[in-house]
Amino acid sequence: MSQYQCLPLAQFDALAQQPGVQIVDIRDPNAFAAGHIPGAVHLHNGNLADYILNAEFEDPLVVVCYHGISSQGAAGYLAEQGFEQVYSLDGGYEGWAKAKGLWPPGPAQ
């Protein structure tokens, strides 16, 4: 049985710098459009099958949600689909954005 690991924010930047790392963001379209981790792909029910079909299963995959809760279920599902190294980002996008000084978001421009 494939499993995922929780990835502490302190370890995310080092992993994200490695070649081939995939970052998928499962938040709603408006949240993703308002801000996301650079290089992240918006993954949703409408593009999930195509993503899996075309993905590199050997490359590390980091799943991001709002706070690091919903991403755990999605990470488990993706691990079951055959991804070899799957991570759920602890703290989610909000935790990442706070660590980068990007939270709370400013007024829309």
Buried (B, 14 or more C-beta within 10 A) or exposed (E): EBEBEBBEBEEBEEBBEEEEBBBBBBBEEEBBEEBBBEEBBBBBEEEBEEBBEEBEBEBBBBBBBBEBEBBBBBBBBBBEBEBEBBBBBBBBBBBBBEBEEEBEEEEEE
